[in-house]
Every structure is written in C-alpha cells, then in structure tokens.
Amino acid sequence: MELFGSESFATVIAIVPKLKVNHFLSTYELVIKWNENGEFGAVPKSARNLEIEDKDGNQLWTVTIFAAKLKEYLEEGKKAGLYLRTFKYDLESYKKELQLKTEYENKVNLLKNTLATKAMYGFSELLIALMHLKVMRAFIDGVLRFGIPPKFYLGLV
C-alpha cells in the first residue's frame, strides 16, 4: 500500500455526519487499541475540522495516523462505523484540475450562450410562423363569411 504524507505519518479524511461529531471525536483515537509497546493508530488530538459541510450536514475532518498502522486503522475504522479515506496532496494534480475546471467552465459558458442564441432565434421564427398562420386563418374565415371580393377589415393585436 502506498503511504500518504511523510514516512512516519499519513493523513486520513473522515466524513462525519453532523449529529455524530461527538461520537467521532471520542472514538477516532481509540480505533486501534494501545498495545504493550505503547503503539496506537491515530496521533492523539490530531482531528481537525476542515470547515466543509455539505447540504446533508456531513463534515470533513482530517486525522493524522501513524503510517505503519494506516491499513489496520482504515479496516478497524470501517468496523467502528467511521467513513475514512486516505488523502494525498499533490500540487501538480491540483493545478491540472483547476486548469481543467476553467476550461470546462469556459466550454459550458460558450455552449450555454450558443444554445440561448439558437433558442431565441428558433422562438422568433416560430412566433413569426404562428402569426402568419393566424392572419391567413382570419383572412380565409373572413372570405368564407363575407364572400369575395373581401369587404372587411382585419386587425390583430
């Protein structure tokens, strides 16, 4: 398994429901029990709230783990009901994602503008065609009712 973070420590992202924050804070250090050598999984008091919350009330927390216990911590955390994911910070990937995001936003805006222009043009053409049909129908009804040559006035508002 690839280690994330430094040689000694790894960072784990925990997805915590808002109502279970206290449960998370009381259990994240104890996911792996202390052994006779004094080894444990999580660095004590290492949980940090990232101040990110989704619409469902789930929060993101980071926990620092000893790298040697990462795999065991992830397995035991899953058994304890914690939603844990490993995290690796890669500046180059982040920059590429930002660049792709900007490119995609520009493409979406261009396509949105093109679609709006075509929709307005299509609506205009349909409205003109509808008005022509209404005038033709009114003229034909007038001729059928009042006869030929047409001796009536046709006005549309």
C-alpha positions as CSV (number, residue, x, y, z in Angstrom):
1,M,0.0,0.0,0.0
2,E,1.3,3.5,-0.9
3,L,1.9,5.7,2.1
4,F,0.4,9.2,2.1
5,G,2.0,12.0,4.0
6,S,5.5,11.7,5.4
7,E,7.4,8.5,6.1
8,S,6.1,8.3,9.6
9,F,2.6,9.9,9.3
10,A,-0.3,9.7,6.9
11,T,-3.4,11.8,6.6
12,V,-6.9,10.3,6.6
13,I,-10.1,12.2,5.7
14,A,-13.1,11.3,7.8
15,I,-16.6,12.0,6.6
16,V,-18.6,12.7,9.7
17,P,-22.4,13.3,9.9
18,K,-23.1,16.5,11.9
19,L,-25.0,14.6,14.6
20,K,-22.1,12.1,15.1
21,V,-19.3,14.6,15.6
22,N,-19.1,14.0,19.3
23,H,-19.0,10.2,18.7
24,F,-16.2,10.7,16.2
25,L,-14.2,12.8,18.5
26,S,-14.4,10.3,21.3
27,T,-13.6,7.3,19.1
28,Y,-11.1,8.2,16.5
29,E,-8.1,7.9,18.9
30,L,-9.3,4.5,20.1
31,V,-10.0,2.8,16.8
32,I,-6.8,0.8,17.3
33,K,-6.2,-0.1,20.9
34,W,-2.9,0.7,22.6
35,N,-0.6,-2.3,22.7
36,E,2.0,-3.2,25.3
37,N,4.7,-1.2,23.5
38,G,2.6,2.0,23.7
39,E,1.8,1.9,20.0
40,F,-1.6,3.1,18.7
41,G,-3.1,4.2,15.4
42,A,-4.0,7.9,15.5
43,V,-2.0,10.7,16.8
44,P,-3.8,12.0,19.9
45,K,-5.7,15.3,19.4
46,S,-4.9,15.3,15.7
47,A,-8.5,15.6,14.4
48,R,-9.1,18.9,12.6
49,N,-12.4,20.1,11.2
50,L,-11.9,21.4,7.6
51,E,-15.0,23.6,8.0
52,I,-16.6,22.0,4.9
53,E,-20.1,20.8,5.2
54,D,-22.5,19.5,2.5
55,K,-26.2,20.0,2.2
56,D,-26.9,16.8,4.2
57,G,-24.8,18.0,7.2
58,N,-21.8,15.8,6.6
59,Q,-18.5,17.4,7.7
60,L,-14.9,16.7,6.6
61,W,-12.3,16.1,9.3
62,T,-8.6,15.2,9.0
63,V,-6.9,12.7,11.3
64,T,-3.1,12.1,11.4
65,I,-2.3,8.4,11.5
66,F,1.0,6.6,12.1
67,A,1.9,5.3,8.7
68,A,2.8,1.8,9.9
69,K,-0.8,1.4,11.2
70,L,-2.6,3.0,8.2
71,K,-4.1,-0.1,6.7
72,E,-5.1,-1.5,10.0
73,Y,-6.6,1.8,11.1
74,L,-8.7,2.0,7.9
75,E,-10.1,-1.5,8.4
76,E,-10.8,-1.0,12.1
77,G,-12.3,2.4,11.5
78,K,-14.7,0.9,9.0
79,K,-15.8,-1.7,11.6
80,A,-16.3,1.2,14.1
81,G,-18.6,2.9,11.7
82,L,-16.3,5.7,10.6
83,Y,-16.1,6.7,6.9
84,L,-12.4,7.1,6.2
85,R,-10.5,7.9,3.1
86,T,-6.7,8.3,2.5
87,F,-5.6,11.7,1.3
88,K,-2.6,12.7,-0.7
89,Y,-1.7,16.3,-1.5
90,D,-0.3,16.7,-5.0
91,L,0.2,20.3,-6.1
92,E,0.6,19.3,-9.8
93,S,-2.6,17.4,-9.9
94,Y,-4.4,20.2,-8.1
95,K,-3.2,22.7,-10.7
96,K,-4.2,20.4,-13.6
97,E,-7.7,20.0,-12.1
98,L,-8.0,23.8,-11.7
99,Q,-7.0,24.2,-15.3
100,L,-9.4,21.6,-16.5
101,K,-12.2,23.1,-14.4
102,T,-11.5,26.5,-16.0
103,E,-11.5,25.0,-19.5
104,Y,-14.8,23.1,-18.8
105,E,-16.4,26.2,-17.4
106,N,-15.5,28.2,-20.5
107,K,-16.8,25.4,-22.7
108,V,-20.1,25.3,-20.8
109,N,-20.5,29.1,-20.9
110,L,-19.8,29.0,-24.7
111,L,-22.3,26.2,-25.2
112,K,-24.9,27.9,-23.0
113,N,-24.6,31.2,-25.0
114,T,-24.8,29.3,-28.3
115,L,-27.9,27.4,-27.1
116,A,-29.5,30.6,-25.8
117,T,-28.9,32.3,-29.1
118,K,-30.3,29.4,-31.1
119,A,-33.3,29.1,-28.8
120,M,-34.1,32.8,-29.2
121,Y,-33.7,32.6,-33.0
122,G,-35.9,29.5,-33.1
123,F,-38.6,31.1,-30.9
124,S,-38.6,34.2,-33.1
125,E,-39.1,32.1,-36.2
126,L,-41.9,30.1,-34.6
127,L,-43.7,33.2,-33.4
128,I,-43.5,34.7,-36.9
129,A,-44.8,31.5,-38.5
130,L,-47.6,31.4,-35.9
131,M,-48.6,35.0,-36.7
132,H,-48.7,34.2,-40.4
133,L,-50.9,31.2,-39.8
134,K,-53.3,33.3,-37.6
135,V,-53.5,36.1,-40.3
136,M,-54.1,33.5,-43.0
137,R,-56.8,31.8,-40.9
138,A,-58.5,35.1,-40.2
139,F,-58.4,36.1,-43.8
140,I,-59.8,32.7,-45.0
141,D,-62.6,32.8,-42.4
142,G,-63.4,36.4,-43.4
143,V,-63.6,35.5,-47.1
144,L,-65.8,32.4,-46.3
145,R,-68.1,34.5,-44.1
146,F,-68.3,37.8,-46.1
147,G,-67.6,36.5,-49.6
148,I,-65.4,37.6,-52.5
149,P,-64.2,40.3,-53.1
150,P,-63.2,40.8,-49.4
151,K,-65.0,43.7,-47.9
152,F,-63.8,43.6,-44.3
153,Y,-61.1,45.0,-42.2
154,L,-58.7,42.5,-40.5
155,G,-56.8,43.7,-37.4
156,L,-54.6,41.6,-35.0
157,V,-53.4,42.9,-31.7
